[in-house]
């Protein structure tokens, strides 16, 4: 990798260090949260309305620690 960031123009801007053999890189593709990949058996028929999935929200509850009395 030449260490350049490309924006679909074919000309890259300098971005970070060069990569060498053995370096691990990501693809940098950001998919929308509701992105779904077609799988076998899916229909491409536009007359069928797409199934709407309910969005999930991750929530973590933390219990408050009791304060120590002096």
CHARMM-style PDB file with segment names, atoms N, HN, CA, C and O in Angstrom:
ATOM      1  N   UNK     1       0.842  -1.181   0.000  1.00  0.00      PROA
ATOM      2  CA  UNK     1       0.000   0.000   0.000  1.00  0.00      PROA
ATOM      3  C   UNK     1       0.881   1.236   0.000  1.00  0.00      PROA
ATOM      4  O   UNK     1       1.945   1.250   0.619  1.00  0.00      PROA
ATOM      5  N   UNK     2       0.440   2.260  -0.687  1.00  0.00      PROA
ATOM      6  HN  UNK     2      -0.424   2.248  -1.190  1.00  0.00      PROA
ATOM      7  CA  UNK     2       1.253   3.469  -0.795  1.00  0.00      PROA
ATOM      8  C   UNK     2       0.946   4.493   0.293  1.00  0.00      PROA
ATOM      9  O   UNK     2       1.527   5.577   0.294  1.00  0.00      PROA
ATOM     10  N   UNK     3       0.033   4.166   1.229  1.00  0.00      PROA
ATOM     11  HN  UNK     3      -0.440   3.285   1.228  1.00  0.00      PROA
ATOM     12  CA  UNK     3      -0.265   5.074   2.334  1.00  0.00      PROA
ATOM     13  C   UNK     3      -1.089   6.279   1.931  1.00  0.00      PROA
ATOM     14  O   UNK     3      -1.068   7.295   2.626  1.00  0.00      PROA
ATOM     15  N   UNK     4      -1.824   6.193   0.812  1.00  0.00      PROA
ATOM     16  HN  UNK     4      -1.841   5.368   0.247  1.00  0.00      PROA
ATOM     17  CA  UNK     4      -2.648   7.321   0.376  1.00  0.00      PROA
ATOM     18  C   UNK     4      -4.123   6.989   0.540  1.00  0.00      PROA
ATOM     19  O   UNK     4      -4.527   5.830   0.445  1.00  0.00      PROA
ATOM     20  N   UNK     5      -4.922   8.021   0.786  1.00  0.00      PROA
ATOM     21  HN  UNK     5      -4.594   8.963   0.863  1.00  0.00      PROA
ATOM     22  CA  UNK     5      -6.362   7.899   0.951  1.00  0.00      PROA
ATOM     23  C   UNK     5      -7.015   8.297  -0.371  1.00  0.00      PROA
ATOM     24  O   UNK     5      -6.757   9.384  -0.887  1.00  0.00      PROA
ATOM     25  N   UNK     6      -7.865   7.414  -0.923  1.00  0.00      PROA
ATOM     26  HN  UNK     6      -8.075   6.531  -0.504  1.00  0.00      PROA
ATOM     27  CA  UNK     6      -8.490   7.672  -2.212  1.00  0.00      PROA
ATOM     28  C   UNK     6      -9.971   7.960  -2.033  1.00  0.00      PROA
ATOM     29  O   UNK     6     -10.630   7.355  -1.188  1.00  0.00      PROA
ATOM     30  N   UNK     7     -10.494   8.887  -2.835  1.00  0.00      PROA
ATOM     31  HN  UNK     7      -9.958   9.378  -3.522  1.00  0.00      PROA
ATOM     32  CA  UNK     7     -11.899   9.284  -2.765  1.00  0.00      PROA
ATOM     33  C   UNK     7     -12.616   8.996  -4.079  1.00  0.00      PROA
ATOM     34  O   UNK     7     -13.497   9.760  -4.475  1.00  0.00      PROA
ATOM     35  N   UNK     8     -12.265   7.927  -4.754  1.00  0.00      PROA
ATOM     36  HN  UNK     8     -11.550   7.306  -4.432  1.00  0.00      PROA
ATOM     37  CA  UNK     8     -12.916   7.569  -6.005  1.00  0.00      PROA
ATOM     38  C   UNK     8     -12.398   8.338  -7.208  1.00  0.00      PROA
ATOM     39  O   UNK     8     -12.927   8.183  -8.309  1.00  0.00      PROA
ATOM     40  N   UNK     9     -11.382   9.157  -7.022  1.00  0.00      PROA
ATOM     41  HN  UNK     9     -10.953   9.283  -6.128  1.00  0.00      PROA
ATOM     42  CA  UNK     9     -10.875   9.959  -8.129  1.00  0.00      PROA
ATOM     43  C   UNK     9      -9.670   9.324  -8.811  1.00  0.00      PROA
ATOM     44  O   UNK     9      -9.290   9.737  -9.906  1.00  0.00      PROA
ATOM     45  N   UNK    10      -9.070   8.328  -8.178  1.00  0.00      PROA
ATOM     46  HN  UNK    10      -9.378   7.992  -7.288  1.00  0.00      PROA
ATOM     47  CA  UNK    10      -7.859   7.730  -8.723  1.00  0.00      PROA
ATOM     48  C   UNK    10      -6.599   8.444  -8.285  1.00  0.00      PROA
ATOM     49  O   UNK    10      -5.491   7.975  -8.548  1.00  0.00      PROA
ATOM     50  N   UNK    11      -6.760   9.578  -7.618  1.00  0.00      PROA
ATOM     51  HN  UNK    11      -7.659   9.960  -7.405  1.00  0.00      PROA
ATOM     52  CA  UNK    11      -5.620  10.331  -7.095  1.00  0.00      PROA
ATOM     53  C   UNK    11      -5.746  10.335  -5.581  1.00  0.00      PROA
ATOM     54  O   UNK    11      -6.787  10.713  -5.044  1.00  0.00      PROA
ATOM     55  N   UNK    12      -4.694   9.919  -4.891  1.00  0.00      PROA
ATOM     56  HN  UNK    12      -3.848   9.612  -5.327  1.00  0.00      PROA
ATOM     57  CA  UNK    12      -4.775   9.804  -3.439  1.00  0.00      PROA
ATOM     58  C   UNK    12      -4.088  10.933  -2.704  1.00  0.00      PROA
ATOM     59  O   UNK    12      -3.142  11.539  -3.209  1.00  0.00      PROA
ATOM     60  N   UNK    13      -4.575  11.211  -1.499  1.00  0.00      PROA
ATOM     61  HN  UNK    13      -5.343  10.719  -1.089  1.00  0.00      PROA
ATOM     62  CA  UNK    13      -3.950  12.174  -0.596  1.00  0.00      PROA
ATOM     63  C   UNK    13      -3.089  11.401   0.385  1.00  0.00      PROA
ATOM     64  O   UNK    13      -3.481  10.315   0.812  1.00  0.00      PROA
ATOM     65  N   UNK    14      -1.914  11.930   0.759  1.00  0.00      PROA
ATOM     66  HN  UNK    14      -1.595  12.812   0.412  1.00  0.00      PROA
ATOM     67  CA  UNK    14      -1.080  11.242   1.745  1.00  0.00      PROA
ATOM     68  C   UNK    14      -1.868  10.987   3.030  1.00  0.00      PROA
ATOM     69  O   UNK    14      -2.552  11.874   3.542  1.00  0.00      PROA
ATOM     70  N   UNK    15      -1.758   9.760   3.538  1.00  0.00      PROA
ATOM     71  HN  UNK    15      -1.203   9.040   3.122  1.00  0.00      PROA
ATOM     72  CA  UNK    15      -2.505   9.395   4.742  1.00  0.00      PROA
ATOM     73  C   UNK    15      -1.740   8.322   5.488  1.00  0.00      PROA
ATOM     74  O   UNK    15      -1.700   7.174   5.046  1.00  0.00      PROA
ATOM     75  N   UNK    16      -1.147   8.665   6.584  1.00  0.00      PROA
ATOM     76  HN  UNK    16      -1.179   9.598   6.943  1.00  0.00      PROA
ATOM     77  CA  UNK    16      -0.479   7.684   7.429  1.00  0.00      PROA
ATOM     78  C   UNK    16       0.768   7.082   6.807  1.00  0.00      PROA
ATOM     79  O   UNK    16       1.184   7.473   5.717  1.00  0.00      PROA
ATOM     80  N   UNK    17       1.357   6.131   7.508  1.00  0.00      PROA
ATOM     81  HN  UNK    17       1.019   5.813   8.394  1.00  0.00      PROA
ATOM     82  CA  UNK    17       2.596   5.499   7.037  1.00  0.00      PROA
ATOM     83  C   UNK    17       2.320   4.480   5.931  1.00  0.00      PROA
ATOM     84  O   UNK    17       1.192   4.018   5.762  1.00  0.00      PROA
ATOM     85  N   UNK    18       3.362   4.141   5.188  1.00  0.00      PROA
ATOM     86  HN  UNK    18       4.279   4.516   5.325  1.00  0.00      PROA
ATOM     87  CA  UNK    18       3.248   3.090   4.170  1.00  0.00      PROA
ATOM     88  C   UNK    18       3.046   1.744   4.856  1.00  0.00      PROA
ATOM     89  O   UNK    18       3.442   1.557   6.006  1.00  0.00      PROA
ATOM     90  N   UNK    19       2.435   0.822   4.150  1.00  0.00      PROA
ATOM     91  HN  UNK    19       2.113   0.974   3.216  1.00  0.00      PROA
ATOM     92  CA  UNK    19       2.228  -0.521   4.681  1.00  0.00      PROA
ATOM     93  C   UNK    19       3.253  -1.463   4.073  1.00  0.00      PROA
ATOM     94  O   UNK    19       3.691  -1.286   2.936  1.00  0.00      PROA
ATOM     95  N   UNK    20       3.620  -2.458   4.845  1.00  0.00      PROA
ATOM     96  HN  UNK    20       3.264  -2.602   5.769  1.00  0.00      PROA
ATOM     97  CA  UNK    20       4.624  -3.422   4.404  1.00  0.00      PROA
ATOM     98  C   UNK    20       4.110  -4.840   4.607  1.00  0.00      PROA
ATOM     99  O   UNK    20       3.058  -5.041   5.212  1.00  0.00      PROA
ATOM    100  N   UNK    21       4.841  -5.813   4.109  1.00  0.00      PROA
ATOM    101  HN  UNK    21       5.696  -5.649   3.617  1.00  0.00      PROA
ATOM    102  CA  UNK    21       4.477  -7.220   4.219  1.00  0.00      PROA
ATOM    103  C   UNK    21       4.236  -7.569   5.691  1.00  0.00      PROA
ATOM    104  O   UNK    21       5.058  -7.261   6.555  1.00  0.00      PROA
ATOM    105  N   UNK    22       3.098  -8.217   5.964  1.00  0.00      PROA
ATOM    106  HN  UNK    22       2.430  -8.467   5.263  1.00  0.00      PROA
ATOM    107  CA  UNK    22       2.763  -8.630   7.324  1.00  0.00      PROA
ATOM    108  C   UNK    22       1.881  -7.645   8.067  1.00  0.00      PROA
ATOM    109  O   UNK    22       1.344  -7.984   9.121  1.00  0.00      PROA
ATOM    110  N   UNK    23       1.715  -6.425   7.548  1.00  0.00      PROA
ATOM    111  HN  UNK    23       2.152  -6.149   6.691  1.00  0.00      PROA
ATOM    112  CA  UNK    23       0.843  -5.447   8.190  1.00  0.00      PROA
ATOM    113  C   UNK    23      -0.614  -5.874   8.011  1.00  0.00      PROA
ATOM    114  O   UNK    23      -0.962  -6.481   6.998  1.00  0.00      PROA
ATOM    115  N   UNK    24      -1.459  -5.562   8.983  1.00  0.00      PROA
ATOM    116  HN  UNK    24      -1.176  -5.069   9.806  1.00  0.00      PROA
ATOM    117  CA  UNK    24      -2.882  -5.879   8.919  1.00  0.00      PROA
ATOM    118  C   UNK    24      -3.632  -4.592   8.592  1.00  0.00      PROA
ATOM    119  O   UNK    24      -3.421  -3.561   9.231  1.00  0.00      PROA
ATOM    120  N   UNK    25      -4.519  -4.661   7.581  1.00  0.00      PROA
ATOM    121  HN  UNK    25      -4.690  -5.498   7.061  1.00  0.00      PROA
ATOM    122  CA  UNK    25      -5.274  -3.482   7.171  1.00  0.00      PROA
ATOM    123  C   UNK    25      -6.756  -3.810   7.105  1.00  0.00      PROA
ATOM    124  O   UNK    25      -7.133  -4.964   6.904  1.00  0.00      PROA
ATOM    125  N   UNK    26      -7.593  -2.800   7.272  1.00  0.00      PROA
ATOM    126  HN  UNK    26      -7.287  -1.862   7.435  1.00  0.00      PROA
ATOM    127  CA  UNK    26      -9.032  -2.937   7.098  1.00  0.00      PROA
ATOM    128  C   UNK    26      -9.432  -2.378   5.745  1.00  0.00      PROA
ATOM    129  O   UNK    26      -8.630  -1.737   5.066  1.00  0.00      PROA
ATOM    130  N   UNK    27     -10.681  -2.627   5.358  1.00  0.00      PROA
ATOM    131  HN  UNK    27     -11.332  -3.148   5.910  1.00  0.00      PROA
ATOM    132  CA  UNK    27     -11.112  -2.184   4.034  1.00  0.00      PROA
ATOM    133  C   UNK    27     -11.639  -0.759   4.040  1.00  0.00      PROA
ATOM    134  O   UNK    27     -11.663  -0.121   2.987  1.00  0.00      PROA
ATOM    135  N   UNK    28     -12.059  -0.239   5.179  1.00  0.00      PROA
ATOM    136  HN  UNK    28     -12.039  -0.757   6.034  1.00  0.00      PROA
ATOM    137  CA  UNK    28     -12.519   1.143   5.252  1.00  0.00      PROA
ATOM    138  C   UNK    28     -13.891   1.386   4.660  1.00  0.00      PROA
ATOM    139  O   UNK    28     -14.226   2.528   4.346  1.00  0.00      PROA
ATOM    140  N   UNK    29     -14.699   0.341   4.496  1.00  0.00      PROA
ATOM    141  HN  UNK    29     -14.427  -0.587   4.751  1.00  0.00      PROA
ATOM    142  CA  UNK    29     -16.051   0.517   3.965  1.00  0.00      PROA
ATOM    143  C   UNK    29     -17.007   0.681   5.137  1.00  0.00      PROA
ATOM    144  O   UNK    29     -17.040  -0.151   6.044  1.00  0.00      PROA
ATOM    145  N   UNK    30     -17.788   1.765   5.113  1.00  0.00      PROA
ATOM    146  HN  UNK    30     -17.761   2.441   4.376  1.00  0.00      PROA
ATOM    147  CA  UNK    30     -18.751   2.002   6.183  1.00  0.00      PROA
ATOM    148  C   UNK    30     -20.151   1.725   5.645  1.00  0.00      PROA
ATOM    149  O   UNK    30     -20.659   2.473   4.810  1.00  0.00      PROA
ATOM    150  N   UNK    31     -20.778   0.642   6.128  1.00  0.00      PROA
ATOM    151  HN  UNK    31     -20.365   0.034   6.806  1.00  0.00      PROA
ATOM    152  CA  UNK    31     -22.116   0.283   5.697  1.00  0.00      PROA
ATOM    153  C   UNK    31     -23.143   0.937   6.620  1.00  0.00      PROA
ATOM    154  O   UNK    31     -22.871   1.101   7.809  1.00  0.00      PROA
ATOM    155  N   UNK    32     -24.323   1.315   6.103  1.00  0.00      PROA
ATOM    156  HN  UNK    32     -24.544   1.181   5.137  1.00  0.00      PROA
ATOM    157  CA  UNK    32     -25.374   1.844   6.977  1.00  0.00      PROA
ATOM    158  C   UNK    32     -25.842   0.766   7.949  1.00  0.00      PROA
ATOM    159  O   UNK    32     -25.722  -0.426   7.663  1.00  0.00      PROA
ATOM    160  N   UNK    33     -26.375   1.182   9.095  1.00  0.00      PROA
ATOM    161  HN  UNK    33     -26.472   2.150   9.327  1.00  0.00      PROA
ATOM    162  CA  UNK    33     -26.809   0.226  10.126  1.00  0.00      PROA
ATOM    163  C   UNK    33     -27.859  -0.744   9.605  1.00  0.00      PROA
ATOM    164  O   UNK    33     -27.891  -1.898  10.032  1.00  0.00      PROA
ATOM    165  N   UNK    34     -28.717  -0.301   8.692  1.00  0.00      PROA
ATOM    166  HN  UNK    34     -28.691   0.636   8.346  1.00  0.00      PROA
ATOM    167  CA  UNK    34     -29.798  -1.163   8.212  1.00  0.00      PROA
ATOM    168  C   UNK    34     -29.418  -1.907   6.934  1.00  0.00      PROA
ATOM    169  O   UNK    34     -30.294  -2.394   6.219  1.00  0.00      PROA
ATOM    170  N   UNK    35     -28.125  -1.998   6.643  1.00  0.00      PROA
ATOM    171  HN  UNK    35     -27.414  -1.602   7.224  1.00  0.00      PROA
ATOM    172  CA  UNK    35     -27.643  -2.688   5.446  1.00  0.00      PROA
ATOM    173  C   UNK    35     -27.900  -4.181   5.575  1.00  0.00      PROA
ATOM    174  O   UNK    35     -27.634  -4.775   6.619  1.00  0.00      PROA
ATOM    175  N   UNK    36     -28.413  -4.778   4.523  1.00  0.00      PROA
ATOM    176  HN  UNK    36     -28.630  -4.295   3.675  1.00  0.00      PROA
ATOM    177  CA  UNK    36     -28.639  -6.222   4.511  1.00  0.00      PROA
ATOM    178  C   UNK    36     -28.104  -6.809   3.231  1.00  0.00      PROA
ATOM    179  O   UNK    36     -28.330  -6.264   2.151  1.00  0.00      PROA
ATOM    180  N   UNK    37     -27.402  -7.909   3.338  1.00  0.00      PROA
ATOM    181  HN  UNK    37     -27.219  -8.352   4.215  1.00  0.00      PROA
ATOM    182  CA  UNK    37     -26.846  -8.571   2.162  1.00  0.00      PROA
ATOM    183  C   UNK    37     -27.851  -9.544   1.593  1.00  0.00      PROA
ATOM    184  O   UNK    37     -28.516 -10.255   2.347  1.00  0.00      PROA
ATOM    185  N   UNK    38     -27.977  -9.591   0.274  1.00  0.00      PROA
ATOM    186  HN  UNK    38     -27.437  -9.014  -0.338  1.00  0.00      PROA
ATOM    187  CA  UNK    38     -28.851 -10.581  -0.358  1.00  0.00      PROA
ATOM    188  C   UNK    38     -28.267 -11.964  -0.152  1.00  0.00      PROA
ATOM    189  O   UNK    38     -27.054 -12.158  -0.224  1.00  0.00      PROA
ATOM    190  N   UNK    39     -29.143 -12.921   0.105  1.00  0.00      PROA
ATOM    191  HN  UNK    39     -30.129 -12.763   0.164  1.00  0.00      PROA
ATOM    192  CA  UNK    39     -28.686 -14.299   0.245  1.00  0.00      PROA
ATOM    193  C   UNK    39     -29.501 -15.177  -0.696  1.00  0.00      PROA
ATOM    194  O   UNK    39     -30.453 -14.711  -1.323  1.00  0.00      PROA
ATOM    195  N   UNK    40     -29.127 -16.434  -0.789  1.00  0.00      PROA
ATOM    196  HN  UNK    40     -28.354 -16.812  -0.280  1.00  0.00      PROA
ATOM    197  CA  UNK    40     -29.836 -17.341  -1.682  1.00  0.00      PROA
ATOM    198  C   UNK    40     -31.308 -17.407  -1.298  1.00  0.00      PROA
ATOM    199  O   UNK    40     -31.650 -17.419  -0.116  1.00  0.00      PROA
ATOM    200  N   UNK    41     -32.166 -17.450  -2.293  1.00  0.00      PROA
ATOM    201  HN  UNK    41     -31.888 -17.440  -3.253  1.00  0.00      PROA
ATOM    202  CA  UNK    41     -33.596 -17.543  -2.037  1.00  0.00      PROA
ATOM    203  C   UNK    41     -34.267 -16.189  -1.956  1.00  0.00      PROA
ATOM    204  O   UNK    41     -35.496 -16.114  -1.982  1.00  0.00      PROA
ATOM    205  N   UNK    42     -33.488 -15.101  -1.857  1.00  0.00      PROA
ATOM    206  HN  UNK    42     -32.491 -15.162  -1.835  1.00  0.00      PROA
ATOM    207  CA  UNK    42     -34.086 -13.772  -1.842  1.00  0.00      PROA
ATOM    208  C   UNK    42     -34.602 -13.442  -3.234  1.00  0.00      PROA
ATOM    209  O   UNK    42     -34.001 -13.821  -4.239  1.00  0.00      PROA
ATOM    210  N   UNK    43     -35.702 -12.744  -3.278  1.00  0.00      PROA
ATOM    211  HN  UNK    43     -36.190 -12.436  -2.461  1.00  0.00      PROA
ATOM    212  CA  UNK    43     -36.276 -12.366  -4.562  1.00  0.00      PROA
ATOM    213  C   UNK    43     -35.841 -10.953  -4.932  1.00  0.00      PROA
ATOM    214  O   UNK    43     -35.745 -10.076  -4.073  1.00  0.00      PROA
ATOM    215  N   UNK    44     -35.581 -10.744  -6.209  1.00  0.00      PROA
ATOM    216  HN  UNK    44     -35.659 -11.456  -6.907  1.00  0.00      PROA
ATOM    217  CA  UNK    44     -35.252  -9.410  -6.696  1.00  0.00      PROA
ATOM    218  C   UNK    44     -36.488  -8.729  -7.268  1.00  0.00      PROA
ATOM    219  O   UNK    44     -36.380  -7.690  -7.920  1.00  0.00      PROA
ATOM    220  N   UNK    45     -37.660  -9.306  -7.029  1.00  0.00      PROA
ATOM    221  HN  UNK    45     -37.748 -10.150  -6.499  1.00  0.00      PROA
ATOM    222  CA  UNK    45     -38.905  -8.771  -7.557  1.00  0.00      PROA
ATOM    223  C   UNK    45     -39.263  -7.490  -6.801  1.00  0.00      PROA
ATOM    224  O   UNK    45     -39.483  -7.519  -5.591  1.00  0.00      PROA
ATOM    225  N   UNK    46     -39.319  -6.370  -7.520  1.00  0.00      PROA
ATOM    226  HN  UNK    46     -39.140  -6.347  -8.504  1.00  0.00      PROA
ATOM    227  CA  UNK    46     -39.601  -5.075  -6.888  1.00  0.00      PROA
ATOM    228  C   UNK    46     -41.036  -4.981  -6.390  1.00  0.00      PROA
ATOM    229  O   UNK    46     -41.348  -4.092  -5.597  1.00  0.00      PROA
ATOM    230  N   UNK    47     -41.928  -5.883  -6.836  1.00  0.00      PROA
ATOM    231  HN  UNK    47     -41.675  -6.605  -7.480  1.00  0.00      PROA
ATOM    232  CA  UNK    47     -43.318  -5.812  -6.401  1.00  0.00      PROA
ATOM    233  C   UNK    47     -43.496  -6.321  -4.977  1.00  0.00      PROA
ATOM    234  O   UNK    47     -44.509  -6.035  -4.338  1.00  0.00      PROA
ATOM    235  N   UNK    48     -42.525  -7.068  -4.477  1.00  0.00      PROA
ATOM    236  HN  UNK    48     -41.702  -7.300  -4.996  1.00  0.00      PROA
ATOM    237  CA  UNK    48     -42.607  -7.556  -3.101  1.00  0.00      PROA
ATOM    238  C   UNK    48     -42.030  -6.504  -2.157  1.00  0.00      PROA
ATOM    239  O   UNK    48     -40.873  -6.112  -2.305  1.00  0.00      PROA
ATOM    240  N   UNK    49     -42.829  -6.039  -1.180  1.00  0.00      PROA
ATOM    241  HN  UNK    49     -43.770  -6.357  -1.059  1.00  0.00      PROA
ATOM    242  CA  UNK    49     -42.287  -5.043  -0.248  1.00  0.00      PROA
ATOM    243  C   UNK    49     -41.200  -5.669   0.627  1.00  0.00      PROA
ATOM    244  O   UNK    49     -41.324  -6.827   1.027  1.00  0.00      PROA
ATOM    245  N   UNK    50     -40.152  -4.931   0.925  1.00  0.00      PROA
ATOM    246  HN  UNK    50     -40.051  -3.991   0.600  1.00  0.00      PROA
ATOM    247  CA  UNK    50     -39.087  -5.486   1.767  1.00  0.00      PROA
ATOM    248  C   UNK    50     -39.571  -5.669   3.201  1.00  0.00      PROA
ATOM    249  O   UNK    50     -40.398  -4.901   3.692  1.00  0.00      PROA
ATOM    250  N   UNK    51     -39.052  -6.682   3.856  1.00  0.00      PROA
ATOM    251  HN  UNK    51     -38.380  -7.307   3.457  1.00  0.00      PROA
ATOM    252  CA  UNK    51     -39.396  -6.929   5.249  1.00  0.00      PROA
ATOM    253  C   UNK    51     -38.731  -5.854   6.101  1.00  0.00      PROA
ATOM    254  O   UNK    51     -37.530  -5.612   5.986  1.00  0.00      PROA
ATOM    255  N   UNK    52     -39.526  -5.213   6.956  1.00  0.00      PROA
ATOM    256  HN  UNK    52     -40.502  -5.410   7.050  1.00  0.00      PROA
ATOM    257  CA  UNK    52     -38.985  -4.155   7.809  1.00  0.00      PROA
ATOM    258  C   UNK    52     -38.574  -4.777   9.131  1.00  0.00      PROA
ATOM    259  O   UNK    52     -39.382  -5.405   9.814  1.00  0.00      PROA
ATOM    260  N   UNK    53     -37.316  -4.597   9.481  1.00  0.00      PROA
ATOM    261  HN  UNK    53     -36.660  -4.086   8.926  1.00  0.00      PROA
ATOM    262  CA  UNK    53     -36.814  -5.144  10.735  1.00  0.00      PROA
ATOM    263  C   UNK    53     -36.844  -4.064  11.806  1.00  0.00      PROA
ATOM    264  O   UNK    53     -36.561  -2.897  11.538  1.00  0.00      PROA
ATOM    265  N   UNK    54     -37.187  -4.467  13.010  1.00  0.00      PROA
ATOM    266  HN  UNK    54     -37.417  -5.415  13.227  1.00  0.00      PROA
ATOM    267  CA  UNK    54     -37.203  -3.533  14.125  1.00  0.00      PROA
ATOM    268  C   UNK    54     -35.767  -3.256  14.534  1.00  0.00      PROA
ATOM    269  O   UNK    54     -34.971  -4.180  14.706  1.00  0.00      PROA
ATOM    270  N   UNK    55     -35.442  -1.984  14.687  1.00  0.00      PROA
ATOM    271  HN  UNK    55     -36.089  -1.234  14.547  1.00  0.00      PROA
ATOM    272  CA  UNK    55     -34.089  -1.637  15.091  1.00  0.00      PROA
ATOM    273  C   UNK    55     -33.893  -1.974  16.562  1.00  0.00      PROA
ATOM    274  O   UNK    55     -34.775  -1.742  17.389  1.00  0.00      PROA
ATOM    275  N   UNK    56     -32.735  -2.520  16.871  1.00  0.00      PROA
ATOM    276  HN  UNK    56     -32.019  -2.709  16.199  1.00  0.00      PROA
ATOM    277  CA  UNK    56     -32.409  -2.860  18.251  1.00  0.00      PROA
ATOM    278  C   UNK    56     -31.525  -1.775  18.819  1.00  0.00      PROA
ATOM    279  O   UNK    56     -30.778  -1.118  18.095  1.00  0.00      PROA
ATOM    280  N   UNK    57     -31.618  -1.595  20.110  1.00  0.00      PROA
ATOM    281  HN  UNK    57     -32.225  -2.129  20.698  1.00  0.00      PROA
ATOM    282  CA  UNK    57     -30.789  -0.604  20.774  1.00  0.00      PROA
ATOM    283  C   UNK    57     -30.057  -1.280  21.909  1.00  0.00      PROA
ATOM    284  O   UNK    57     -30.679  -1.905  22.768  1.00  0.00      PROA
ATOM    285  N   UNK    58     -28.749  -1.162  21.921  1.00  0.00      PROA
ATOM    286  HN  UNK    58     -28.244  -0.654  21.223  1.00  0.00      PROA
ATOM    287  CA  UNK    58     -27.964  -1.744  23.002  1.00  0.00      PROA
ATOM    288  C   UNK    58     -28.009  -0.819  24.203  1.00  0.00      PROA
ATOM    289  O   UNK    58     -27.678   0.363  24.108  1.00  0.00      PROA
ATOM    290  N   UNK    59     -28.420  -1.367  25.324  1.00  0.00      PROA
ATOM    291  HN  UNK    59     -28.689  -2.327  25.402  1.00  0.00      PROA
ATOM    292  CA  UNK    59     -28.485  -0.586  26.550  1.00  0.00      PROA
ATOM    293  C   UNK    59     -27.816  -1.390  27.648  1.00  0.00      PROA
ATOM    294  O   UNK    59     -28.069  -2.586  27.794  1.00  0.00      PROA
ATOM    295  N   UNK    60     -26.975  -0.742  28.407  1.00  0.00      PROA
ATOM    296  HN  UNK    60     -26.770   0.229  28.288  1.00  0.00      PROA
ATOM    297  CA  UNK    60     -26.302  -1.432  29.496  1.00  0.00      PROA
ATOM    298  C   UNK    60     -26.675  -0.724  30.793  1.00  0.00      PROA
ATOM    299  O   UNK    60     -26.525   0.492  30.914  1.00  0.00      PROA
ATOM    300  N   UNK    61     -27.155  -1.485  31.744  1.00  0.00      PROA
ATOM    301  HN  UNK    61     -27.277  -2.473  31.646  1.00  0.00      PROA
ATOM    302  CA  UNK    61     -27.535  -0.922  33.026  1.00  0.00      PROA
ATOM    303  C   UNK    61     -26.445  -1.224  34.042  1.00  0.00      PROA
ATOM    304  O   UNK    61     -25.993  -2.363  34.161  1.00  0.00      PROA
ATOM    305  N   UNK    62     -26.034  -0.221  34.756  1.00  0.00      PROA
ATOM    306  HN  UNK    62     -26.401   0.704  34.660  1.00  0.00      PROA
ATOM    307  CA  UNK    62     -25.026  -0.397  35.789  1.00  0.00      PROA
ATOM    308  C   UNK    62     -25.669  -0.119  37.139  1.00  0.00      PROA
ATOM    309  O   UNK    62     -26.396   0.859  37.312  1.00  0.00      PROA
ATOM    310  N   UNK    63     -25.388  -0.991  38.080  1.00  0.00      PROA
ATOM    311  HN  UNK    63     -24.797  -1.785  37.940  1.00  0.00      PROA
ATOM    312  CA  UNK    63     -25.886  -0.754  39.429  1.00  0.00      PROA
ATOM    313  C   UNK    63     -24.949   0.218  40.118  1.00  0.00      PROA
ATOM    314  O   UNK    63     -23.728   0.111  40.004  1.00  0.00      PROA
ATOM    315  N   UNK    64     -25.536   1.169  40.834  1.00  0.00      PROA
ATOM    316  HN  UNK    64     -26.528   1.255  40.926  1.00  0.00      PROA
ATOM    317  CA  UNK    64     -24.706   2.122  41.558  1.00  0.00      PROA
ATOM    318  C   UNK    64     -24.140   1.438  42.791  1.00  0.00      PROA
ATOM    319  O   UNK    64     -24.845   0.715  43.495  1.00  0.00      PROA
ATOM    320  N   UNK    65     -22.863   1.675  43.043  1.00  0.00      PROA
ATOM    321  HN  UNK    65     -22.290   2.263  42.471  1.00  0.00      PROA
ATOM    322  CA  UNK    65     -22.240   1.100  44.226  1.00  0.00      PROA
ATOM    323  C   UNK    65     -22.676   1.900  45.445  1.00  0.00      PROA
ATOM    324  O   UNK    65     -22.805   3.123  45.396  1.00  0.00      PROA
ATOM    325  N   UNK    66     -22.902   1.174  46.549  1.00  0.00      PROA
ATOM    326  HN  UNK    66     -22.797   0.180  46.589  1.00  0.00      PROA
ATOM    327  CA  UNK    66     -23.286   1.861  47.776  1.00  0.00      PROA
ATOM    328  C   UNK    66     -22.080   2.612  48.315  1.00  0.00      PROA
ATOM    329  O   UNK    66     -20.957   2.108  48.304  1.00  0.00      PROA
ATOM    330  N   UNK    67     -22.337   3.835  48.789  1.00  0.00      PROA
ATOM    331  HN  UNK    67     -23.250   4.244  48.798  1.00  0.00      PROA
ATOM    332  CA  UNK    67     -21.246   4.629  49.335  1.00  0.00      PROA
ATOM    333  C   UNK    67     -20.857   4.092  50.699  1.00  0.00      PROA
ATOM    334  O   UNK    67     -21.712   3.692  51.489  1.00  0.00      PROA
ATOM    335  N   UNK    68     -19.552   4.086  50.969  1.00  0.00      PROA
ATOM    336  HN  UNK    68     -18.857   4.411  50.326  1.00  0.00      PROA
ATOM    337  CA  UNK    68     -19.067   3.619  52.262  1.00  0.00      PROA
ATOM    338  C   UNK    68     -19.270   4.708  53.303  1.00  0.00      PROA
ATOM    339  O   UNK    68     -18.998   5.882  53.055  1.00  0.00      PROA
ATOM    340  N   UNK    69     -19.752   4.300  54.473  1.00  0.00      PROA
ATOM    341  HN  UNK    69     -19.973   3.345  54.674  1.00  0.00      PROA
ATOM    342  CA  UNK    69     -19.930   5.265  55.559  1.00  0.00      PROA
ATOM    343  C   UNK    69     -18.637   5.364  56.332  1.00  0.00      PROA
ATOM    344  O   UNK    69     -17.959   4.358  56.538  1.00  0.00      PROA
ATOM    345  N   UNK    70     -18.279   6.582  56.770  1.00  0.00      PROA
ATOM    346  HN  UNK    70     -18.831   7.399  56.602  1.00  0.00      PROA
ATOM    347  CA  UNK    70     -17.039   6.765  57.521  1.00  0.00      PROA
ATOM    348  C   UNK    70     -17.277   6.603  58.988  1.00  0.00      PROA
ATOM    349  OT1 UNK    70     -16.345   6.723  59.782  1.00  0.00      PROA
TER     350      UNK     70
END
